[in-house]
Amino acid sequence: MLYLLYLVYSHVYLHTSEFIHQVSEFLSATVANFLKLMAKSRNTSPEMIMAAALPTTAACMGTKAGLQLKPYSDYVISGNLFMIGVAEPGCGKSSAFDVAMGMPLNAVSMEEGKSIHVAECSKAALLKVQRDLDGRGIICADEVSQFLTGMLRRRQTDTSGERQLLLTLWGGRGHNIAYASKAHIELQKSGLCIGGFTQPDRMMEIIEEMKGSSDGLFDRFLFWLLPGYIYNGKKMREAHNSFRTSFLLHSLNPVFLEIYRAHSTDSSIVDRFSPEAQDFFNDIEDRVRIGVAEIAEAIIVESGDEDDSDDEREPIKSPIGTKFIDQLGRLSLSLHIFSSVLEQILGRMEGQISIPVEISVDTITSAKQLLDHLMRQNEVILDSIYPTNESSMFMAQEVLKPVVDMNTEISKRILLDAGCAYPIRQASRTRLREETVKSSVVSDVMETLTRNNLGAEKKVKVSKTKPLSIFFKEIPSSVNKSALEELGISFEFYQHQFYLPVSEAFNI
């Protein structure tokens, strides 16, 4: 099971950089260059900063902002975002958290005189920050695994517990809670957000516990698998010097302060789509509605409840508040406000920041690409571990190719074609790549292969203390994983691995 998760992580990681580039295309050259230099000077990545900046933006907006889906429509999407970044140790999570969450939230708290950061995820703490700050609030940390695990262990059947409260607050709806003393707290709206980062191995443990989750809480989360960048000191200094000389803005604090101030007025700010973006959104909504109708139709037919009459069946319409549409609106809103405010500040515009009311088609296109990517990650991870039916199994197999056909006999040729390496966990944090491996490591590889008749000619004493793990650059379809595991060989994937071809190790 952990093997499949590592495969998913490595598979998604390989495609993340290309995808993120598409998301950043709607940013101006000035903004994109700013984020790139800022990230590099802090030994993190622009993607990490964006993953932290989006829920922070939503938290600063609070309940004063929303997205009007259609002109003259009463339905307004809130800006609440539950987004968690997943990345390996040493990839810059802490730096990204500090620059896009920690320091900005401290600056906002100093201006307000109250903190919008929810340090304790209890019902009392959630309601207190929501009440004191008119619905604003964010649960965040550079390591949120403890919070996620805590939520998993709360009873789903407790209708007055924290899990149910988070479900309510995600929807942006008000909440009325009564106490034994007959006192109550009433919230008209909610702007609660959740953000931060966690590590893949901790995420795996969390997903293990997600198997029994049925209340839909974790369907509200967007998990973003992020690549990391490790820069040497010289490159960091060069980026830092260039960053300081190129921009007068040295942190994101002013950006979030402006967002907070703009949304602290008495009147709510309701953003709209531009005409072109509205057409694009309508097309997405139609496709979502058709998809839901087709799924419902299939369920009816499969259950044998199909009406045999000649009357045409009324199409089953999904509500405008479908989760996908809601998430799309929230991402579009955060991308729109964060990028527009940052661009204005970098342009050194004087006076109060004026946030454009209309969201462009470029922004919603980028938001849809991002949402498609994040939802695909979530579905693949869950379905690869807990396939619920044949279609989900097929989907997981399609994404995890070429690792599903594992029925042929293991041979030396497979290892020679794929290339393998001995895992040095400590080396993953010291940026070793394509370096010479100690002879003792090669010896361990040879010992294990020899013991299991996998082609190594030299026979030496088998090491019982060091298990062999194989790193494949690309898993060949002929690998029999089950047979390898029975032999004590495990598969593990790390972002900062290095590869030692077998032919090189054995001087073949």
ABEGO torsion letter per residue (X at the ends): XAAAAAAAAAAAAAAAAAAAAAAAAABBAAAAAAAAAAAAAAGBBAAAAAAAAAAAAAAAAEAABBBBABBGBABBBBABBBBBBBBBBGAGAAAAAAAAAAAAAAAAAAAAGBBABBABBBAAAAAAAAAAAGGBEBBBBABAAAAAAAAAABBAABAABAAAAAAAAAAGBBBBBBBAAGBBBBBABBABBBBEBBBAAAAAAAAAAAAABAAGAAAABBBBBBBBBBBBAAAAAAAAAAAAAABABABAAAAAAAAAAAAABABBBBBBBBAAAAAAAAAAAAAAAAAAAAAAAAAAAAAGABBABABBBBBBBBBAABAAAAAAAAAAAAAAAAAAAAAAAAAGBBEBBBBBABBBAAAAAAAAAAAAAAAAAAAAAAAAABBABAAAAAAAAAAAOBAABBABBBBAAAAAAAEBBBBBAAAAAAGBBGBBBBAAAAAAAAAAAAAAGAGBABBBBBBAABBBBBBBABBBAABBAAAAAAAGBBBBBBABBBBBBAAAAAGX
